[in-house]
Amino acid sequence: MKDIAYLRPQILQEASDYLLAYPDAKLLAGGTDLILSLERKKVTPTHIVDLSGISHLNQVVFENGILRLGAMVTIQELHEIPIVRDKFPDIAVAAGHLGCWQVRNRATLGGNLANAAPSAEMAPPLIAHNAKVKLVSSQGERMLPLEEFFTGPGRTIMHQGEVLAEIIVPEPREGLEMRYSRHALRRSMDISVVNVVVHLQLKGEIVIDVKIVLGAVAPTPIRSKRAEEILVGKKLDNILISNAAQAASLECQPITDVRATAGYRRKMVQVLMERALYSFFKGGAALES
């Protein structure tokens, strides 16, 4: 491996300046993806910019109905923090499925999102919660919905010199229920073949609001807007559930790879959607299968 210069900025603007000065530099957060890429020579940066010196990036703050997560918050922290488990249970459940305990203690939320893997566990529940990301550079900062952040496998909307600094998540409104489901070849320490998040609010038996996000079945996490349209304003019954689940399976854009065929992924979207929607008859929160 060739020599790589190591830089450890103390503020975000300094990190941004390094990225602008050295276009081939790579950011180091938890390192769970970057170290493997370096070992396999998938990336050959001239500089490593370590974000661990920027202390406020690991802060978790909940006030005035807003959860603010620093980009360096670890996945294990997301799984364990009481306010996340209480008010955002699907985020906590999803975090608990990312890798093993050792990986979760290194991997960071910002790294999981900025890596932009289609199968990233944390993106679907955060999108369902209408999360926003704050991007900071030496030229200023901008905020945008997480749903708009991803542009393709391994690609995001970030400009050269920008750093993902914070994820902002509004508190769910009262009465909203959440379901997170995934399917993987192994029950633990495996990347999702499919993951599904459903947020739904009922008034009696009528669906008054719903958001559905699918992961690992398209180049980026996607909303299943057709399924949402089918559900909203209707009585939740067997026929409606079947129609919505089928619509979601047709909306996704899966590929065939070493984990599953495209057809299998479509079928699993339908299965997980049906399970999630049927579970609303039983109550409970953040049901996982």
Summary of the structure (lengths in Angstrom):
residues: 289
radius of gyration: 19.3
end to end distance: 42.4
largest distance: 63.9
contacts: 979
relative contact order: 0.12
helix: 35%
strand: 27%
